[in-house]
Amino acid sequence: MATSIQTSNRRKSLVIVPVVLGVFLFGTAGHATRAADAEPNFEKWEASIQKFERQDKETSPPQGANLFVGSSSIRLWKIDKSFPDFKTINRGFGGSEIADSIHFADRIILKYRPAVVLLYAGDNDISHGKSAETVAADFQKFVAVVRKDLPDAVIAFIAIKPSIKRWSLVAEIQQANEAVAAICNKDEKLTYVDIFQPMLGQDGKPRPELFLKDGLHLNEEGYRVWASIVRPLLK
């Protein structure tokens, strides 16, 4: 059975706990409809994807590495410094949603044959009006695309973080996290990585000391929290 990985807010020792499945409700009809009506614009990411391809020509990334993909929380993460003892690849492109990583999977994931794929996405999806149900469904599509070419790869979903800027969306974020956790709990090669709870303070709200001034992106301390939780997954 898959597990979620979690750490205490007050200590750095790692604790692995079972995924707790809750009863979740999905977003309002209007909230979901706005997202459903919008056609994805994959073309806007072409410059970012081509930049990765130019980097590949200059320095060939390792095969069988730990590949991080997703939105700006991945793009801004200095993963090589967080995990200097592991082979890693960073393929984060800021502002992206799960659907974008699916669309470009052959160009930014599959060709590297990673042993572990760590996805952080869903944050922008919900901010742009998608429901928790859509986020969970898109995660399943992402898994299917990766599994088709990489059946043995471990796929980890880094929970959608609680942020100061998007705290008004926390109910939908929690519902999406619970939905994805439920999916991961049924598959031993899927892992839900719980960074949500460790990022909350005693008051149950996001810890300000983990964020940049924008209240959305992580600072060095925030990434230290993430790294301590993610490290046990890496190969």
ABEGO torsion letter per residue (X at the ends): XBBBBBBBAABABBBBBBBBBBBBBBBBAAAAAAAAABBBBAAAAAAAAAAAAAAAAABBBBBGBBBBBEBAAAAABBAAAABAABBBBBABBBGBBAAAAAAAAAAAAAAAGBABBBBBBGAAAAAAGBBAAAAAAAAAAAAAAAAAABAABBBBBBBBBBBAAAAAAAAAAAAAAAAAAAAAAABAABBBBBAAAAABBAAGBBBAAABBAAGABBBAAAAAAAAAAAAAABX
